[in-house]
Amino acid sequence: MHELKNSSEIMYIRHACRIVGELLQYLREITKEGVTTGWLDEKAEAFIKKRGATPAFKNYNGFPASICASVNDEVIHGIPGPYRLREGDILSVDVGVNKSGYIGDAAITIPVGQISAQKAQLLRVTEEALYLGIAQAVHNNHVSDISQAVQNHVEKNGFSVVRDFVGHGVGKKLHEEPPIPNYKTPGRGPRLFSGMTLAIEPMVNEKAFEVVVKKDNWTVVTKDGGCSAHFEHTILVRDGEPEILTLV
């Protein structure tokens, strides 16, 4: 059952989301050729703690790091470590922050130096699909309106939407109801109401949508080796234009 947040809860979620937005902006600035994903994770954890918050991902179901760092064909849940970024890589960074018991969650995909035209197109289309989905997150719409907007834009541009992982409600917990697929499912899905806080997150593959989980039991990669991009915002459903809480 989805939760409607009151004004006090929305204030706390907004605080957590502001930290997430500012952290992703910081990580975009320091991501460059030669740095390791483990170093980025250390910088992210220090940033979060300096703001009086805690990393929402660290130790969540055993995840060992503060951010997810997924490179090239890694879709989501990449574990930061010794990998040193190279010119032409794309790095998807997913961040969750817990501030005063409330969660903010967002992701971006960052180009490392000059990237190929195909990768640049993948990033552009994925981010555009996110905003088209967000535009549908209004009072009295349905989850399927978000899903259809994302899928239509992605497939129109020749890419594919991951089926095995979806967006979600967010608030006092990292994952709340309702699930938010990025593709059309039978029926219209749950109705959206003012006061819902949602993490909308297109995960888009360069080639086919199938994915597999690596032997570390976390890192999700494309089955065919094509690249993948991931963009996410936490938003507040309103009667009218939704509010993007993780936007800086």
C-alpha positions in Angstrom: 0.0 0.0 0.0 1.4 3.4 -1.0 2.0 6.0 1.7 0.9 9.6 1.4 3.4 11.9 3.2 2.3 14.8 5.4 4.0 18.2 5.2 6.4 17.4 8.0 7.5 14.2 6.4 7.9 15.9 3.0 10.2 18.5 4.7 12.5 15.8 6.0 12.5 13.9 2.7 13.3 17.3 1.0 16.3 17.7 3.3 17.7 14.2 2.4 17.1 14.8 -1.3 18.9 18.1 -1.2 22.0 16.3 0.1 21.6 13.7 -2.7 21.4 16.3 -5.4 24.4 18.3 -4.1 26.4 15.1 -3.8 25.7 14.0 -7.4 26.7 17.4 -8.6 30.0 17.1 -6.6 30.6 13.6 -7.9 30.1 14.8 -11.5 32.7 17.5 -10.9 35.4 15.1 -9.6 34.8 12.1 -11.9 37.6 12.0 -14.5 40.0 9.7 -16.2 42.4 8.0 -13.7 40.3 8.0 -10.5 39.0 4.8 -9.1 35.4 4.1 -8.3 36.5 3.2 -4.8 37.9 6.7 -4.4 34.6 8.2 -5.5 32.9 6.1 -2.9 35.2 7.4 -0.1 34.5 11.0 -1.2 30.8 10.4 -1.3 30.7 8.8 2.2 32.7 11.7 3.6 30.3 14.2 1.9 27.2 12.5 3.3 28.6 12.3 6.9 29.7 16.0 6.8 26.1 16.9 6.2 25.0 15.0 9.3 23.4 12.2 7.3 24.2 8.5 6.7 24.6 6.5 3.4 21.3 4.7 2.9 22.9 2.0 0.7 25.8 1.0 2.9 25.0 -2.4 4.6 21.5 -2.4 3.0 20.9 -6.1 2.5 24.7 -6.4 2.8 25.7 -3.9 0.1 29.3 -3.0 1.0 29.5 0.7 -0.2 27.9 4.1 0.0 27.3 4.5 -3.7 26.6 2.2 -6.6 29.2 2.7 -9.3 28.3 1.0 -12.6 30.6 1.3 -15.6 29.7 0.8 -19.3 27.8 -2.5 -19.6 27.1 -2.5 -15.8 23.5 -1.4 -15.4 23.1 -0.9 -11.6 24.4 -2.0 -8.3 28.1 -1.9 -9.3 30.4 -2.2 -6.2 33.0 0.6 -6.1 36.6 -0.7 -6.0 39.9 -0.5 -7.7 38.6 0.0 -11.3 40.3 3.1 -12.7 38.1 5.1 -15.0 39.3 5.5 -18.6 38.6 8.1 -21.3 35.4 7.1 -23.1 33.8 5.3 -20.1 30.3 6.1 -18.9 29.8 5.8 -15.1 26.3 5.4 -13.6 26.3 6.6 -10.0 23.3 5.9 -7.7 23.2 7.5 -4.3 20.9 7.1 -1.3 21.0 9.3 1.8 19.3 8.9 5.2 18.7 12.2 7.0 16.7 12.1 10.2 15.1 8.8 9.3 14.0 9.8 5.8 15.5 8.9 2.4 16.6 10.7 -0.7 17.5 8.6 -3.8 18.8 9.6 -7.2 21.2 8.6 -10.0 23.1 10.1 -12.9 25.3 8.7 -15.7 28.5 10.6 -16.1 30.7 10.7 -19.3 34.4 10.3 -18.6 36.2 12.7 -21.0 35.2 12.4 -24.6 32.7 9.6 -25.2 31.4 8.1 -28.5 28.4 9.6 -30.2 26.4 6.4 -29.5 27.1 6.6 -25.8 26.2 10.3 -25.8 22.9 9.5 -27.5 22.2 6.8 -24.9 22.8 9.2 -22.0 20.7 12.0 -23.6 17.7 9.7 -24.4 17.8 8.1 -20.9 17.7 11.5 -19.2 15.0 12.8 -21.5 12.9 9.7 -20.7 13.3 10.4 -17.0 11.8 13.9 -17.4 9.0 12.6 -19.7 8.1 10.1 -17.0 8.3 12.6 -14.2 5.9 14.9 -16.1 3.2 12.1 -15.9 3.6 11.8 -12.1 0.6 14.0 -11.2 -2.5 13.6 -9.0 -5.0 11.1 -10.5 -2.7 9.7 -13.2 -1.6 6.1 -12.9 1.8 4.5 -12.7 1.3 3.2 -16.2 1.3 6.8 -17.5 4.9 7.1 -16.2 5.9 3.7 -17.6 4.5 4.4 -21.1 6.1 7.8 -21.4 9.5 6.3 -20.6 9.2 3.3 -22.8 7.9 5.2 -25.8 10.7 7.7 -25.8 13.4 5.0 -25.3 12.2 2.6 -28.0 11.5 5.4 -30.5 15.2 6.2 -30.3 16.3 2.6 -30.8 17.3 1.6 -27.3 15.6 -0.8 -24.8 14.2 -0.5 -21.3 15.4 -2.9 -18.5 12.5 -5.1 -17.3 14.1 -6.8 -14.3 14.4 -3.7 -12.1 12.0 -0.8 -11.6 11.5 2.5 -9.7 9.7 2.6 -6.4 8.1 4.7 -3.7 10.6 6.2 -1.2 10.3 7.9 2.2 11.0 6.3 5.6 12.3 3.3 3.7 14.5 3.1 0.7 12.0 0.9 -1.2 8.3 1.5 -0.7 5.1 0.9 -2.7 4.3 1.3 -5.5 6.8 -0.3 -7.9 7.2 1.9 -11.0 8.2 -0.1 -14.2 9.8 1.8 -17.0 7.7 -0.3 -19.5 4.0 -0.8 -20.0 2.5 -3.7 -18.0 -1.1 -5.0 -18.2 -3.6 -2.6 -16.7 -3.0 1.0 -15.5 -1.3 0.2 -12.3 -1.9 2.1 -9.0 -3.4 5.6 -9.1 -1.1 8.5 -8.1 -2.1 10.9 -5.3 -0.7 14.2 -4.1 1.7 13.5 -1.2 3.3 10.4 -2.8 7.1 10.5 -3.0 8.5 8.3 -5.8 11.9 7.4 -7.2 11.5 7.3 -10.9 14.6 5.7 -12.6 14.9 4.7 -16.2 17.6 2.1 -16.8 18.2 2.0 -20.6 20.3 -0.4 -22.6 22.1 0.3 -25.8 21.0 -3.1 -27.3 18.6 -5.7 -25.8 16.9 -5.3 -22.5 18.0 -8.6 -20.9 20.4 -8.4 -18.0 22.3 -10.8 -15.7 23.8 -10.6 -12.2 27.5 -11.1 -11.8 29.1 -13.6 -9.4 29.4 -10.9 -6.7 25.6 -11.2 -6.4 25.1 -7.4 -6.8 26.4 -6.0 -10.1 23.8 -6.2 -12.9 25.2 -6.2 -16.4 23.7 -6.3 -19.9 23.5 -9.8 -21.2 24.8 -8.8 -24.7 27.7 -6.5 -23.5 26.0 -3.3 -24.7 26.3 -0.2 -22.6 23.7 1.0 -20.2 22.6 4.3 -18.7 20.7 5.2 -15.5 19.1 8.4 -14.4 16.9 8.8 -11.3 15.1 11.5 -9.3 13.0 11.4 -6.2 9.8 13.4 -6.9 6.7 14.6 -5.0 3.4 14.0 -6.7 1.2 17.1 -6.6 -2.1 18.3 -8.1 -0.3 19.9 -11.0 3.4 19.8 -11.9 5.4 17.3 -9.8 8.2 18.6 -7.6 11.7 17.2 -8.3 13.2 16.9 -4.8 16.7 15.8 -5.8 17.2 18.5 -8.4 19.9 21.1 -7.6 
